[in-house]
Amino acid sequence: MTRRLAVLFATSILLLTGCGAAGEAAGTAASDAASKAASAAAQEVNRQICAVIQDGLVSVEDKQALAGLVSAARTAGVPAEITTPLGEIAASGDQVPADSVKALKDACRE
C-alpha cells in the first residue's frame, strides 16, 4: 500500500508541475502576443504622424489630424520625442510652433 501511495503522490506532483509549466507557457505566449500588438499599434500611430509631418508644413487639416493622434500615440507608448512636439502642435493656436514641427520631423527621421 505504501508503494501505491508513493507512486500516486509522485504522479500527482508530476501532473501539477506539468500544469504549472503549461500555464506559465500560456501566460508567456499571451504576454508576448500583447507586447507585439502594442508594438504594432505604436508603429502604426507613429507611421501616421510621420506621414503628416513629412513635408515639414502643417496645414489646418494636418493640425487636426495630428491633434487626433495625440491620445492614440500616448496610449500606444510612442516615445516622448514624438508625443511631446505632437502635443505642442495640437495645443497651439493659429500659429503652429516651428520648433515643434522641426522636432517632430527630426524624430520621424530616426
N, C-alpha and C positions, 0 to 999 in steps of 0.2 A: 504494500500500500504506500509506503514511503517513497518508493521509486516512482510510482504513478504520480504522486503529488509533486515530486521534483520535476518530472517531465512536463506536467501540466503548468507548473509555475514558470519553467523555462520557456515554454511555448507562449504563455501569456505575455511574458516580458518581450519576447521577440515580436509578437504582434503589436504590442503597444509602441515599441521602438520604431517599428516599420510604419505605423500610422503617424507617429510624430514626425518622422522623416518625410513622409508623403505630404503631410500638412505643411511642413516647412518649405518643401519644394514648391507646393502650390502657392504659398504666400510669396515666395521669392519670384515666381513667374508672374503673379498678379502685380507685384511691385514693379517689376521690370516693364511690364506692359503699360502700367500707369505712367512710369517715367518716360517711356518712349512716346506716349500720346501727348504728354505735357511738352516734351521737347519739340514734337512736330507742330503743336499749336503755337509755341513761341516762334518757331522758324517761319510759320505761315504769316503770323501777325507782323513779324519783322520784315518779311518779304513785301507785304502790302505797304508798310510805312516807307520802306526804301524805294519802292516803285513810284510813290507820290512825290518824294523829295528829290528824285534822281536828277532833275534838271536844275535844282537849286532855286527854283522860283515857286512861290506859294500863292496860288490864286485863292479867291474866296472859296471856290469849290474844293480846292486842295486842303485849305484850312479846316473846312467842315469834315472832310474825310479823315484828316489826321486827328481832329478832336474826337471823332467817333471811335478811334482806335486806342485812345489813351487807356481806358479802363481794361480793354482786352489785353493790351500789352503788359500792363502791371499784373493782371491776373495770371497771364501766361508765363510770367517770370522773365520777360525781355529785360536785358541789362539796363542799368541806370544810365549808361552812356547814350542810350536811345530814349528811354522814358522821360528823363529829365528835360532835354530840349523839346521833346514832343509835348510834354505838359506845358512848357513855357509858350510854345506856339499856340496850343489850344486855348490857353488862358489870355493870350494877347488880344488887344482890341483891334482897331483897324490897321495898326502898324505892327506887322509881324517882325519880331526881333531878328535882325540879320545874323547876329552871333549864334542864336539858337538854330537857325536854318543851317548855318555853316557847321555847327557842332553835330547836328543830326546827319547832315550829308557826309561829314567825315566819319562818323560812327558807322554809317552804312557801307563805307568802303572797306572797313576792317573785316 
